Amino acid sequence: SLPSVKQEMEGISNIIGAINEDHGRSLVELVRIEDAEARVNATLNAMKSSDIIHLACHGCQDGTQPLDSHLILSDGVLCLREILSAELSSAKFGFLSACQTATGDLELVNESFHLAGGLLAAGLKGAIGTLWSIADEDAPEVAGEVYKAIVTKDGVDLEKAAEGLQTAVRKMREKNLPPHRWIPFIHVGI
């Protein structure tokens, strides 16, 4: 279990809740699957009907068998091969708040295949992932800045995700955090 996941999800809920309250209606629907409920099948089913997929959990890149790269859920692992075979036609953007979700093969830098790239291959337009392991306490800050950028009083603008990530990284740098804390977060796609 990651201690900062609760804080991360509460932060996202607060951002979305404030926008929905300002509009007097549900502009953005948030479906939370947490703790023991975060099972592989439940997560895949939620992913199939969501515009935005946000997964906050442990992740692992398999350098020798990229399709076996996975996210660790309450009852097992969600492998890249399962993501690729899922029908994710509703999903437009993914945020993989987990370690090693955009790690590729160092010997094939132009051909890397990882979880974040897998979301693009599954049809999403953009995704945020991590190049290596991240500090748990950084995830809520990064996610908060991204969601502040994409969910505004004017609606949802997923093309602002990269700007939100840039703001988060800049704030981490301004706090003089060491580079290994802010470098791993990347945006892929549009």
N, C-alpha and C positions, 0 to 999 in steps of 0.2 A: 504494500500500500504506500502511496505517495502522499505525504502530509499536506502538500500545497494544492492538491487537486480540488479539495473542498473550497478553498479560497479562490481558486481559478474559476470554478463553476459559479460560485456566488457572485463574483465580479461580473462575469458575462451575464448572469441572470439580472443583476441590478441594472446594467447598461440597457439590456433589452426591455426590462420592466419599465424603466423610466421613459423610454421612447414610446412604448405602448400606452402608458398612462397619459403622456402628452397628447397622443392622438385620440385617446378615448376609445381605442379599439386595439385589437391584436394585429399590429403591423408586422410583427415578427413572431412566429410561433417557436417556442423553445420546448423541446422534448428532452428530458434528462433521464438517462439510464445510468444508475450509479451503483457502486458497491457490488453486492451479490447479484443484483439485477443485470449487471453489465455482462451478460452471457453472449457467446458468439452469435447464436441465431437471433437473439433479440437485437443485438447491435446491427447485424446485417440487415434485418428488417427495417429498423429505424433509418439506416443509411439509404435504403431504397426510396423512402418517401420524404427525404429531407433536401432542402435547397443548400443548406450549409451543414457540413459534417465536421464536428469537433470531437476529437478523441484525445482524452488526457489519461495516459496510462504508461506502462513500460513498453518499450519497443526494442527490437533487435534486428539488425541487418545480417543476413546470411551471405557472406562474400562469395562462397562457392556455389550456392544454390539460391540465387536472388528471389525466386518464386517462393522460397521457404522463409523469407524475411517476414516478420510478424509483429503484431501487437498482442500484448498479454492481457487477457480479460479474465473475469472471475472464474470461468469454467474451462479455460483453455486458451488457445492462441487463434488469432484471426490472421491467416497467412495472406500474402500478396496474391497468390493464385486464387483464393476465394474472393478477394476484392475484385480481381479482374473478371471473374465469371459472374459476378453479381450484376443485376440490372440497376444501374445508378443513373437513370435518365433524368431524374428530378434534380440531382445534385449538381451544383455549379462551383462550389468552393469547398476545400477541405483544410482543416487546421489539425496537423498531427503533433500534438503537444506531448511528445515522447522522445526518448533517445534514439538516435541512429535512424531516423525516418527518411533522410535524404543522403545517406552514406552510399557511395558507389565503390566500385572496384578501382583501387589506385592504379592498376595497370591498364585499365580501360576507361580512362577519364572521359573520353568522348562517347562512351557507350554505356555509361552507368545506368543501372535499373534498380530502383529502390521504391519504397512505399509511397513517397510523395509523387514520384514519377508515375507510379502505378495508378494513382488517382486520376492523373491526366489521361493515361491510356484507357481508363474506365469511362472517360467522357467529361470529367470535371474540367473547368476552364483554368483554374488556379488552385494552388495549394501552398501551405507553409509546412516546412519540415525542418529537420535538424541534421547537420553533418556528422555529429558525434554525440556523446552523452552530454546532457545539460544538467545544470543545477536545478533541483526541484523548485527552489524559491524564485527562480527567474521566470518560470512559466506563467504565473498569474500576471506579472507585470507586462510581459510581451503580449499575452492574449488580451489583456485589458486595452492596450493601445491599439491593437488591430481591430477589436470590436468597436471601440470609440470611433475609429475611422470609417468602418463600413456600415455601421448602423447609426444613422443620424435622424434628426427631425424631418428630413426630406425623404427618408426611406432607406433602402438598402442599396449600397453601391459597392459591389464586390471588387471593382477595379481600384478601389482605395486601399485594398489589403496591403499591397506593397508599401504604400505611403505609411500606413499604420505600423508596419514592421520597421520601416526606416526610423520612425519616431521612437519606437521602443528601443532600438539599438542605440540611437543617439543618446537617449536618456541613460542607458546603461554605461555608455562611454563617459558621459558627464559625471557619473558617480565614481569614475575611475576604477570600474570593475576590470579585472584582467581580461585580455582579449579572448581567452578560451571560454569566457562566459557569454560574450555577445556575438562572436563570429559564427557559431554553429547554426543560427537561425537563418533560413533562406526562404525565399518565395520563388516558386516555379510556375510557369504559365503566364496568363494575363491577369 
